[in-house]
Amino acid sequence: MNRDLRSDLRGDTGPGLRRDLRRDLYAVAGAALLVLTAALVGVAIKRSKDVLHVGWPPLYANWLPHVGPGTPAALTVAVVVVAYGPTVAARLPWRSLLLASWATATAWTFSLALIDGWHRGIARRLTTRYEYLQVIDRFHDIPATLRDFTNHILLDSPDHWPPHVAGHPPGATLTFVLLDRIGLGGGAWAGVWAITVGATTAVAVLVTARSLADESLARRAAPFLALAPAAVWMGTSADGYFAAVAAWFVALVALAATARTARRSCTAAFGAGLLFGLICYLSYGLTLFAVIGAGVLVLGRRRLRALPFLFAGTAVVPLAFTLVGFDWWEAYHLLVERYYQGAGGFRPYSYWVWANLACTALVVGPATVAGLRRIAAVLVRERERLWPVRARARSLAVDTTLRHTPEVRLALLVLLALAALLVADLSGMSKAETERIWLPFAVWLLAAGALLPRPRAWLAAQAALALLLNHLLLTGW
């Protein structure tokens, strides 16, 4: 274990560290003020005219203090990770750390979901009138249903799809149809699938951080990824599954961009392309991951030779859906119309464009807010190297970015995810419910925790927030 990491774990202090800590706390206080303002303004809007369509603004939830069978397990996971997580993450062999991170994230997400009980927290989540499992029996002839999919998106169309089915390309629903076909039908199996697959997101982010930054930073990020407040919504939300697929796309792009051999680079690139094609048919908004993937390629060493394989892989899933008869572009334009036929038509953009960010602050937690403050500090400190004068920029070698410190490369990775999230926010196509919709972007912000000293104190704050949210509120997803 290196000296800096030992110092961080002990909580050693000095004038510089105390100054940085104060700035971190100011950032957290600012985020808390944003959440409080969103709550107070949201309540005032609801009392005047309820156009928000959420029970406990800014979250899609209702006030309902409760405990459940998952309470003891959640407390146990939290205590163990806070007490031992940073030390274990620093010492475990790399592959064992990846397995441990996935297992911990799975246990954390399951235990939080079980605070609401098995049926309410897991088995029934994906069976409501809004969800994908409502239409499983309409996919008895999959090719015919895909050809006819766009005819049922609008509210005034015959047998219109439920909101989540209409709001996503058919790849999302088709996932649960295929699970049903192999004998894993029903809400319980769907919930277990969403949690188990969604928890692999932590592993994908770690793989990416190690490839683009370094192993030390990835290890420091591991406990923050495993014990994230985002797990409150990762549990049995299909968006948690989407987040995992998108995260593995980025991880494979990172492996392709940094692989030492051409064979590994091209194989990873083709796999990344397959996953990008898939995420475009899981959620329309995830096309923004093209920005993150392109940025990761720029951060890598050997990006050019992988591009043909990346593009080839990307074409596979869209080609398959198109040949069957599903028109992605037509469906997207119909979705926009359907969005404004529903809650999107009356939810005020003027409130949600900033209240969505308050939701994100709750999803990522105070440690991530402080980590983002440090990300900004790193980028400001290195701004001259990141944006050299024009004359010098023309003479830079292809791999100049790799000469930046690991902290800068991690900061740039987080910045890419934050930029994609802000684009989604400004688009106006995500007004409310972003605590689940933006999970694929938000999980990348959690890696900012790697820059924080005193990780145990910050982990305790993360766990406390998640436990309070899940015990005081009944979330909609």
Phi, psi and omega in degrees: 000129184285167186297318181297320181291320177299319179297318179296319182292327179283340183081029178302145183234162176197173181305316180295317181294320179295321178296316179296322179297319178299318179294322176300315181293326175298318179297317179296319178297322177297319178295319178297321178295322177297316179297315180298317179297317179298322179292313183293315178295320179298318178296319179297319179295318180297321180291327179284303179202113188285087177253006182275328180059041171223151184276325184225079187301142006270006183269149172278086187198171176229146178291118181200082178302132183197161170236169181200183182298340179276351184301308180299321180294318180296317178297320180296313179300317181299313182297316182296315182292319179297317184285319189241346187305308181299319181291315180296319180297328180284337189251334183296147168302151189304311182295324177294325178295320178298315179296318180294323179295316178296315181297318180293315178298321178296313180297318179297314181292316178299315184293322177294318179297324183284352171299328177275000182092159183299310184288310182286328185271334185229300192293331184257353187301318185261018181244004182290175184293347179271347200258173188293326186290348178293340188241016182303319183289348179274358180252031180296329172244094189298310180301319181294321179294321178294322178295328184264002189302314185292342181285356183235019182277314184290150182297329182269009177275156180293136180050050183299150182291152171299162187308314184287328177290314179294329186277000181225155171298162187291349178300327179296307180295322182298330176303313182284332173297315181292324174300318178297321182294331181265012175095008180251051182274164177096165184294327182295311179295322178297318179295316178298319177301311183299318181289312185295315179288318181301326181293340178289350177305319180302319181294316181298319179294320178296317178300317180295314181298320179293321182291318186267328181254261171199171186291325181300314179294321178299318179297320180292332179282338189306310181298326180290329177285325182283330186244048186273142170301336178303337180299337176303324182255344175293333182292115176056021170262132179299335179293335173295320175296317177300319180300321180294315180297316180295321180294321179289331172301311181296320180298318179291325175298317179297318178294321178296323184281345184236000183298147182276339181241151180297323182297313180295320181297314182290322177297313179296322180295318179295318177298320177298319178298317177303314182290324177294319175301321180292315184294334175294338179255007171262320181206132181299322183293339183285356172299340177296344178292349172299325179294315181294316179299318179296320178296320178296320177300319179296326180286345185270175184272313194241056189283328189293318184291340182273343188302314180301323180287325176297314180294322179297316179295322180299330185283342191296302184295312177302322180296318180298314180294321181294319179296327177290330177125008179270127181258105185299314184294318177298316180297320180297315180295324176291324177299316179303317178295318179295323181301317181279348172286334183257218185298330179299339181281337181240347174293126187285124177299323183298334176271311189287337182297334175250331178292331174303324180291329174294320174301316181296322178300322177288326181291318185269336174087168184296326180297319180291322176300314177295321178297322178294326175298320179286327174301313180299320180296320179297315182293322177294317181297326184258017188298326181292325178282331180284324181235075181292166179299155189301319182296320180289324183299325182293338183260003183290147175286164183300324186259028182302321183304327183289348178278353174289161180292159177303324179297322179293318181294321175295319179299319179293323177298313179296321180298323178299315180294320179295321178297317178297320179296318180293324175298316177300321180295311183293337181296335182078003180269007177224076178256104183082165179061017181288348175299336174253322185297324183266010179307318181301330178273319187296325184299333179286333178293333181300334180296342178298340178299341179297338183271000185269134167282175180049056186298330183294319179297318179291322177297321178298320178295320178299312182296318181299317179298312181299317181294319178295315180301315185283336179270334182264335183240148169257103184284154184282346184229000000 
